[in-house]
Amino acid sequence: MFALGKKRMQESATDKVFLTIIYLVLILVVLIILVPLVYVVSASFSDPQAVISGEMKLFPVRPTLRGYEAVFKYHKIMIGFRNSFFYMFVGTAINLIMTMLAAYPLSRPEFKARRFLSFIFMFAMIFSGGLVPTFMVVEKLGMINTVWAMLIPNALSIWNLMLCRNYITNNIPNELYEAGILEGCTPIKFFTTVVIPLCKPILAVLALYYGIGHWNTYFSALIYLKDPNLQPLQIALRELLVINKVDPTLVTNVQAIADMQGLTDLLKYAVIVVSSLPLMLIYPFVQKYFVKGIMVGSVKG
């Protein structure tokens, strides 16, 4: 009887129309997202003249690796890759340490000042000091044009702190803490041997959030870093994608202009693909933790 009822529901005209609309909307959304991605990847492998002339529509035309060769020969891009990896890994490690050190005390009911400090954190998240005061603080601390300007001012995200605090509150019962203390476990040992291992899901989510933030950092580097050897990949991308234009008045040969512009466009597409690969390769390793960590961490504690 249940199977018959289910079959009737599936054969309902209203259900068919509704499902058809849902599928069409989903297909449209997928196409809106997928077509530009396929175009960029195809353009990075295509002949430059085919891209400029519009001969390439969606799939590669006369495939070539010239763009990727130019990427790895472009010295500033390689320096940017090195710096971005450094900021991402070191910065994420600092972020996770600071987040856990702040989130765990705020989750303990015996910590009397936790409500007041939570209010201070939330107030600081909503009402920031602003760009000029922040710059003055960084300058007074002597961090201008150093790697610390990319790591210390953004060492803690209040939003991520609250996610981590809620996760600890909802998933690590106070009875577990009491049992550990009765067994002779010190608070520090309980934090390092019990809390941190149980926080792997939310830590994986926060590592992804922080890592993406560091990898895509742009504005801080533009303000604090003047030394090209310290600038991350995003600054090199800005110079390549926005500033680097071919001036026709400097080249008298029309074919040379076309070749230069074609190689520049090919390099742009190749850099976009290469700069996106690290995060795409990291995500599968944290995917199994992502849904659980973000859903549980977002519950109000």
JOUR-V20129 format. One record per residue. N is the residue number from 1. RES is the residue in one letter. SS is DSSP state (H for helix, E for strand, L for the rest). BURIAL is # if it has 9 or more other C-alpha atoms within 8 Angstrom, else .. Layout:
n: [N;N]
res: [RES;RES]
ss: [SS;SS]
burial: [BURIAL;BURIAL]
This chain:
n: [1;2;3;4;5;6;7;8;9;10;11;12;13;14;15;16;17;18;19;20;21;22;23;24;25;26;27;28;29;30;31;32;33;34;35;36;37;38;39;40;41;42;43;44;45;46;47;48;49;50;51;52;53;54;55;56;57;58;59;60;61;62;63;64;65;66;67;68;69;70;71;72;73;74;75;76;77;78;79;80;81;82;83;84;85;86;87;88;89;90;91;92;93;94;95;96;97;98;99;100;101;102;103;104;105;106;107;108;109;110;111;112;113;114;115;116;117;118;119;120;121;122;123;124;125;126;127;128;129;130;131;132;133;134;135;136;137;138;139;140;141;142;143;144;145;146;147;148;149;150;151;152;153;154;155;156;157;158;159;160;161;162;163;164;165;166;167;168;169;170;171;172;173;174;175;176;177;178;179;180;181;182;183;184;185;186;187;188;189;190;191;192;193;194;195;196;197;198;199;200;201;202;203;204;205;206;207;208;209;210;211;212;213;214;215;216;217;218;219;220;221;222;223;224;225;226;227;228;229;230;231;232;233;234;235;236;237;238;239;240;241;242;243;244;245;246;247;248;249;250;251;252;253;254;255;256;257;258;259;260;261;262;263;264;265;266;267;268;269;270;271;272;273;274;275;276;277;278;279;280;281;282;283;284;285;286;287;288;289;290;291;292;293;294;295;296;297;298;299;300;301]
res: [M;F;A;L;G;K;K;R;M;Q;E;S;A;T;D;K;V;F;L;T;I;I;Y;L;V;L;I;L;V;V;L;I;I;L;V;P;L;V;Y;V;V;S;A;S;F;S;D;P;Q;A;V;I;S;G;E;M;K;L;F;P;V;R;P;T;L;R;G;Y;E;A;V;F;K;Y;H;K;I;M;I;G;F;R;N;S;F;F;Y;M;F;V;G;T;A;I;N;L;I;M;T;M;L;A;A;Y;P;L;S;R;P;E;F;K;A;R;R;F;L;S;F;I;F;M;F;A;M;I;F;S;G;G;L;V;P;T;F;M;V;V;E;K;L;G;M;I;N;T;V;W;A;M;L;I;P;N;A;L;S;I;W;N;L;M;L;C;R;N;Y;I;T;N;N;I;P;N;E;L;Y;E;A;G;I;L;E;G;C;T;P;I;K;F;F;T;T;V;V;I;P;L;C;K;P;I;L;A;V;L;A;L;Y;Y;G;I;G;H;W;N;T;Y;F;S;A;L;I;Y;L;K;D;P;N;L;Q;P;L;Q;I;A;L;R;E;L;L;V;I;N;K;V;D;P;T;L;V;T;N;V;Q;A;I;A;D;M;Q;G;L;T;D;L;L;K;Y;A;V;I;V;V;S;S;L;P;L;M;L;I;Y;P;F;V;Q;K;Y;F;V;K;G;I;M;V;G;S;V;K;G]
ss: [L;H;H;H;H;H;H;H;H;H;L;L;H;H;H;H;H;H;H;H;H;H;H;H;H;H;H;H;H;H;H;H;H;H;H;H;H;H;H;H;H;H;H;H;H;L;L;H;H;H;H;H;H;L;L;L;L;L;L;L;L;L;L;L;L;H;H;H;H;H;H;H;H;L;H;H;H;H;H;H;H;H;H;H;H;H;H;H;H;H;H;H;H;H;H;H;H;H;H;H;H;H;H;H;H;H;H;L;L;L;L;L;L;H;H;H;H;H;H;H;H;H;H;H;H;H;L;L;L;L;H;H;H;H;H;H;H;H;H;H;L;L;L;L;L;L;L;H;H;H;H;L;L;L;L;L;L;H;H;H;H;H;H;H;H;H;H;H;H;H;H;L;L;H;H;H;H;H;H;H;H;H;L;L;L;L;H;H;H;H;H;H;H;H;H;H;H;H;L;H;H;H;H;H;H;H;H;H;H;H;H;H;H;H;H;L;L;L;H;H;H;H;H;H;L;L;L;L;L;L;L;L;H;H;H;H;H;H;H;H;H;H;H;L;L;L;L;H;H;H;L;L;L;H;H;H;H;H;H;H;H;H;H;H;H;H;H;H;H;H;H;H;H;H;H;H;H;H;H;H;H;H;H;H;H;H;H;H;H;H;H;H;H;H;H;H;H;L;L;L;L]
burial: [.;.;.;.;.;.;.;.;.;.;.;.;.;.;#;#;.;.;.;.;.;.;.;.;.;.;.;.;.;.;.;.;.;.;#;.;.;#;#;#;#;#;#;#;#;#;#;#;#;#;#;.;.;.;.;#;.;.;#;#;#;.;.;.;.;#;#;#;.;#;#;#;.;.;.;.;#;#;#;#;#;#;#;#;#;#;#;#;#;#;#;#;.;#;#;#;.;#;#;#;.;#;#;#;#;#;#;#;.;.;.;.;.;#;.;.;#;#;.;.;#;#;.;.;#;.;.;.;.;.;.;.;.;#;.;.;.;#;#;.;.;.;#;#;#;#;#;.;#;#;#;.;.;.;#;#;#;#;.;#;#;#;#;#;#;#;#;#;#;#;.;#;.;.;.;.;#;.;.;#;#;.;.;.;#;.;.;.;#;#;#;#;.;#;#;#;.;.;#;#;#;#;#;#;#;#;#;#;.;#;#;#;.;#;#;.;#;#;.;#;#;#;.;#;#;#;.;.;.;#;#;#;#;#;#;#;#;#;#;#;.;.;.;.;.;.;.;.;.;.;#;.;.;.;.;#;#;#;#;#;#;#;#;.;#;#;#;#;#;#;#;#;#;.;.;.;.;.;.;.;.;.;#;.;.;#;.;.;#;#;.;#;#;#;.;#;#;#;#;.;.]
